[in-house]
Amino acid sequence: MAVLKVPVNSSDHVQGPDDAPLTLLEYGDYECPYCGLAHPIIKRVQRHFGERLRFVFRNFPLTQIHPNAEAAAEVAEFAGAHGRFWEMHDGLYENQQYLGDKLYMTLATQLALPIHELRVALAAGTYAPRIRSDFLSGVRSGVNGTPTFFINSKRHDGGFEFDDLVGALEMEYLRQAA
């Protein structure tokens, strides 16, 4: 079983308590249709577990098959630098079929982000090193597609349907309690 080689740290995007007994980490690609399908399921899983779950997202853009994935990840990281990562993250997944400059600027405007700064950051590749770091941490952990999930640092090789994820998380929770 593959394990997470780079532990969750202060540079990660995290929702939920740091001391939650369960951590669900996703390596995702904003243009991946399966990641798009998983997005609302993850939201349901988060609601189901509440304070027992910490959710972490890392970028894993598959640029050879998803030409908009890198730019979308850079837009999310730009938003993150302005304290709006999760709002942009959700906006990108919820409008996945429209990925491109027009959507990025629309979402940035809705989130009151500085458009000129976003354009400069995209042109300069300001956030590319951060995305590369996430990507390489995934490669080191055995990630070769998206979405890939880790539950408490162990790769989840099952499905990403609600029942699959809840079942695996509940098993991990019970394992810890034993």
C-alpha positions in Angstrom: 0.0 0.0 0.0 1.3 3.4 -1.0 1.9 6.0 1.7 2.1 9.7 1.7 5.7 10.7 1.5 5.3 14.4 2.3 3.2 14.8 5.4 0.5 17.5 5.7 2.2 20.7 6.6 1.6 24.4 7.0 1.9 25.1 3.3 -1.1 22.8 2.5 -4.6 24.0 1.8 -6.6 22.5 4.7 -10.3 22.6 5.8 -11.2 21.2 9.2 -9.4 21.0 12.6 -5.7 20.2 12.7 -6.4 17.7 15.4 -9.1 15.8 13.6 -8.7 12.1 13.9 -9.2 11.6 10.2 -7.4 13.3 7.3 -8.6 13.0 3.7 -6.0 14.3 1.3 -6.8 14.7 -2.4 -4.3 15.1 -5.3 -6.5 16.8 -7.9 -6.6 18.4 -11.3 -9.1 21.1 -12.0 -9.8 19.9 -15.5 -10.1 16.2 -14.7 -13.7 15.1 -15.2 -13.3 12.5 -12.4 -12.1 15.2 -10.0 -15.1 17.3 -11.0 -17.4 14.3 -10.2 -15.6 13.8 -6.9 -15.9 17.5 -5.8 -19.6 17.4 -4.6 -19.0 14.0 -3.0 -16.1 15.4 -1.0 -18.4 18.2 0.2 -20.9 15.6 1.4 -18.2 13.6 3.1 -17.0 16.7 4.9 -20.6 17.4 6.1 -21.0 13.8 7.2 -17.9 13.7 9.4 -17.9 17.3 10.5 -15.1 18.1 13.0 -13.8 14.5 12.8 -12.4 15.2 9.3 -9.6 17.4 8.0 -9.6 17.8 4.2 -6.4 18.7 2.3 -6.1 19.5 -1.3 -2.8 19.3 -3.4 -2.4 20.1 -7.1 -1.7 17.4 -9.5 -2.3 18.9 -13.0 -2.1 16.4 -15.8 -0.9 18.9 -18.3 -0.4 16.5 -21.2 -4.1 15.7 -21.3 -5.6 18.7 -19.6 -4.3 22.0 -21.2 -6.2 24.3 -18.7 -5.2 22.4 -15.5 -1.9 24.3 -14.8 -3.4 27.7 -15.3 -6.5 26.8 -13.2 -4.1 25.6 -10.4 -2.2 28.8 -10.6 -5.4 30.8 -10.3 -6.4 28.8 -7.2 -2.9 29.4 -5.7 -3.2 33.1 -6.5 -6.5 33.2 -4.7 -4.9 31.3 -1.8 -2.2 33.9 -1.5 -5.1 36.4 -1.0 -7.0 34.2 1.6 -9.6 32.9 -0.9 -8.3 29.5 -2.0 -11.4 27.5 -1.1 -13.8 29.8 -2.8 -11.7 29.7 -6.0 -11.2 26.0 -5.7 -15.0 25.5 -5.5 -15.7 28.0 -8.3 -13.2 26.2 -10.6 -14.8 22.8 -10.0 -18.3 24.1 -10.2 -17.6 25.7 -13.6 -15.1 23.1 -14.8 -16.6 23.1 -18.4 -15.7 26.8 -18.8 -12.0 26.7 -17.6 -10.1 29.5 -19.3 -9.1 33.2 -18.9 -12.7 34.4 -19.0 -13.8 32.2 -16.1 -10.6 33.0 -14.1 -11.2 36.7 -14.4 -14.9 36.3 -13.6 -14.3 34.3 -10.5 -11.5 36.7 -9.4 -13.8 39.6 -9.8 -16.5 37.9 -7.8 -13.9 37.2 -5.0 -12.7 40.8 -5.1 -9.2 39.7 -6.1 -6.8 42.1 -7.9 -7.3 41.3 -11.6 -4.1 43.0 -12.8 -2.0 41.1 -10.2 -3.6 37.8 -11.3 -2.7 38.5 -15.0 0.9 39.3 -14.0 1.1 36.2 -11.9 -0.2 34.0 -14.6 2.1 35.5 -17.2 5.1 35.2 -14.9 4.2 31.7 -13.7 4.5 33.0 -10.1 2.7 30.0 -8.6 4.2 27.3 -10.9 6.9 26.3 -8.3 4.2 25.7 -5.7 2.2 23.5 -8.1 5.3 21.6 -9.1 6.1 21.0 -5.5 2.6 19.5 -4.9 3.0 17.5 -8.1 6.4 16.0 -7.1 5.1 15.2 -3.7 2.4 13.2 -5.4 4.8 11.4 -7.7 6.9 10.5 -4.6 3.8 9.1 -3.0 2.8 6.9 -6.0 0.2 9.2 -7.5 -0.2 8.5 -11.2 -3.7 9.8 -11.9 -6.5 12.0 -10.5 -8.2 12.1 -8.2 -6.0 10.2 -5.8 -6.9 10.1 -2.1 -5.0 9.4 1.0 -6.7 8.6 4.3 -4.4 9.3 7.3 -1.4 9.1 5.0 -2.4 5.7 3.4 -3.5 5.7 -0.3 -7.1 4.9 -0.7 -7.3 2.5 -3.6 -11.1 2.1 -3.6 -13.6 4.2 -5.4 -14.5 7.8 -4.6 -18.3 7.4 -4.4 -19.8 8.7 -1.1 -20.3 5.2 0.4 -16.7 4.1 -0.6 -15.1 7.1 1.0 -17.3 7.1 4.1 -16.7 3.3 4.6 -13.0 3.6 4.3 -12.9 6.6 6.6 -15.1 4.9 9.2 -12.9 1.8 9.1 -9.8 4.0 9.7 -11.7 5.7 12.6 -12.6 2.3 14.2 -9.0 1.1 13.6 -7.7 4.0 15.6 -10.2 3.4 18.4 -9.2 -0.2 18.8 
